[in-house]
């Protein structure tokens, strides 16, 4: 069994503006394997399955609330392949049952190894050690970004997406924007809403795409993983108005920044803008747990 190709709908977000805004609902691709994570894993996992290893295993890295960890665990369950998550933060080992993302991943059969942040930082050394320990395993980078992931993101583009002037996506590790940038039409402009403060991000993307047809715009709203009250208000208002849920780390910040850019006149009149909903909705539950502890408004 392999991951199948899936067609995703594009819907219009009705605005009384001088531009037209649309969203490609990649969050609807699969009930458990959400959004861009599906496509970033698509070729990685399918090529690995084709190799027919005797002792298959999927190993990857992530933080406590990682959408990528959740997605890999779900792929393992779907394809009946054991999974191992290398989790940043050894202090989580005795309280991971309080974390909804890790509970979800465990329910999918994923085993965990909790390591210190210092050890976690040296991914190259860590990967080498894991490959020796699990010689038949597929070791997937944190966030899923590598050359095969970029090729998989090509599947997010089709004949329908060719009709847009601007393609917008949230940017974390850079794999999704690299794929969109690499395979989009020559006349299209790519907007990356960067939710991380990483000065090396642009060069990382260029290494993967070899094209400079994208602009990175700071959309961190105070920093990666930080959730401001204005972010919560925007996400909740968006769901009430348009019936579409957004999570607060990636898609919520992307859409908030796109709305700000529209109001500022960033896009020329009559532009057609397509935003990619990259999923990650499982993260809302974990975010609400933290917000509740802070006695703040929750994400609906």
N, C-alpha and C positions, 0 to 999 in steps of 0.2 A: 504493500500500500504506500502511496505517495501523496503529497499535497497537490490538490487539483487547482486548475486555473478557475477563477471566479470573476464574473462581471459585476461591477459596482455602479450603482446609480449616481447621477449628478443631479442635484436639485438647486433651484434658485432660492436665494435668500432675498425676499422682497424688500427693497429699500426705496425710499423716496429721494434718490440721489441722482447725480448726473453720470453715474457708472452703474454697471450691472455686476452683481456679486453672486457667485455660485459655490457650492460645496460638493466635493466627491466624498461620499460616505464610506470611506474605507473601514470605519468602525463596524460596519454591518457585514464584513467579509466572513466572519465565523463567530459563533457565540463565545468561544474561549480564546481563540488566537486572533488578536485584534489588530486591525489597521496595517501600518507599514511593517510591523513585526512579522506579519505573515509573509510579505513579499521579501523581506530581508533574509528570512529563513528558507524561502522557497527553493532556490537552487542549491544552497548549502546542504540542506537536508535531503533533497531528492537525488542529488549526485552521490551523496553518502549512502543512501539506501541502495542505489544501483551497484555499489561496490560490494555489497553482500558480505559484510564483516561477520566473523564467527562470534565475537563478543561485542556487539554494538553498544554504544553509550553516547549520549549527548552531554557534554560538559560546558558550562558557561559561567559567567561572572555577573555580579550585580549587588546593588544595595538592598536594603530591607524592603523597599516599596517598588522595586524594579518591575516595570512592565515587561521587560525582556525576560526576566526570570519566570514570570507568570506565563509568557507565551511559549518559551522552550519547554516548560513542564507540560503544557497542554499538547504541544506537538508530540512529545514523548508518549503521552497517554494515547493520543489518536493513532500513532504509528506503532505502538507497543514496543517502544525503545526505552530502556532505563535512562534516567537523567540524574545529573549531579549538579547542584548549584553551589558555587564558591561565593559565599556571602561576606561582604565587607562588614567587619565589626564583631570581634569574638565575644563581646558582651551580650550579643543577641542569643547565644547558644542556649541559655536557660530560660529565655522568655519569648522565643519566636512564636509560641502559640498565641501570643497576644497580638500578633501582626497578621492582618487579613490577607496580605499578598503571599506571605510564606505559608499560611494555613491553606490557601488555595493551591499553591504549588505542591505542598505535601500531599494534599488530597488527590493530586494528579499522579502521585507516585514519586515525586522528586525527593532525593536525599540531599542533605546539606552538609557543607563543611564551612564552619565559621572561622575566619582568620583575621588577624590584626590588620589595621589600616596600613601599617608599615609594610608588611609582607604583601598585602594586596596591591600596593602601588607598583611593584616590580612585576608587571604582567608577563614579561618575556621569560624571566627566570621561573615564574610560577607555571607558565604554560609548558616549558620544557620538562619540569618535574612531573606534571600531570600526564604528559604524553608518555613518559617512561613508565609511570604507574599504570596507565590505561592505554596500551599501545594501539588498541583497535578503536579508541574513542574519537569522535569528532569534537574538537575543542573550538567553540565559537567565541569570538571576542565579546567583551562587554558592549552591550548595546547592539550587538549583531553586525557591526559595520566591518566589511571587508569587500574585496572585489566581487565576489559572488553575490553579496548582498546588494551592491550597486546594480548588478545585472538584473537581480530580481525586482528592484524598484521600477525597472522599465515596464513591468506589467501594470503599473499604476497609470501608465499613459496609453492612449488608444486613439482611434479616429475621432472620438467625441472630444478629447482634450485638446485637439489641434486647433479648435475654434476660439481659443482664449488668448488674450494679449499678455496676461500676467498669471503666473503659477506661484502660489504661496504655500509654504510649509513651515512648520516648527522645526528648529534645528537643535539637536543635542550633540550626538557624536559625529554628525555630518553625512552619514550614509544615504539618507533619504534625499536630501537636497543634491548630493552628488549624482544620484541616479536620475533625478528629474532634470538636472542641468545637462547631463551627458546625452540624454535621449530625447529632449524636447525639440520642438521645431526651431529653426534658426531665427525666426522673427519673434519668438516668445522671450519674455523677460522673467527671470526667476527671482522671487523674493524669499529670503530665508529669515524667519523670525527667530533669532538666536536667544534661547532661554538660558544659556550658560555664558559665563564671562571668561571665555577661553581665547586668548590672543593668538593662539596657533591654529584656531579653527579654520580660517580661510585657507591656509596652506595645506591643511589636511584634506579639505574638500578638493582643492586644485590637484592634489596628487591622485585622487580617485577619479576625477572627471576630465582633467586636462583642458577644461574650457572655463573661461571667465565671463560667463553670461549671467551671473547671479550677484545680487546685492545682499549682504548680511546687515540686518537691522536689529539693534539691541532691543530685545523684548523680554528681558529678565525680570523687570519690575522689582528690583531689589536683590536679585540673586537667584541662582538655581534652587528650586524647591521651596523658595520663600512664597508665601501666599498672603497678599495684602487684602484688606477689606474691599478695596476697589475691584480686585480680581473676583472675589466672591460675588459682589453685586453684579458685575458684568455677566458672569457665568449663569447666575440665577435668572437675570433679566432675559438673557439669550434663550434659555430653555423655555421660559414662559411665552416669549414672543414667537419663537420659531419651532418649538417642540423638539429641539436637538440638545442632548446633554453634551457638556464639555468637561474635561478634567482640568485641574488647576495648574499643572506643571508644564504641559505642552500646548494642547489645542486651545485651552482657555486663553492663555497669554497670546497665542498667535492671532486668534480672532479679535481680541481686544486691541492689539496693535494694528491690525488691518482696518478696523473701524476708525481708529485714530488717524491713520494715514489717509483714509477716504475723507474724513472731516477736514484734514489739513490741505486737501487738494493735491496730494502726492500723485494720484493717478489721473492721467488726462481724461477729459470729458469723453463719454461714450466707451471707455475702456471696459473690456470683459475680463473679470477677475475670477480665477478658480482657486479655492482653498481646499487643501487636502485634510480631511478629518482623519488623523492617524491613530485613532482609537485610544487605548489606555484607560478606559473608563473604570477598570477594576481599581484604579488608584484613588477613586473618590472616597471609598469606604475608609481607607487608611488616612486620607487627608482629614476627613470628618472626625476621626478619633482624636487627632492632634488638635483640631479646632475646638472640639468639645472640652478638652482639658484646659484650653486657654479661655474658656467661656466666651467664645466668639460665634458669630452666625455660621450656620452649616451650609454646605452645597446641596441643593435640592436635586 
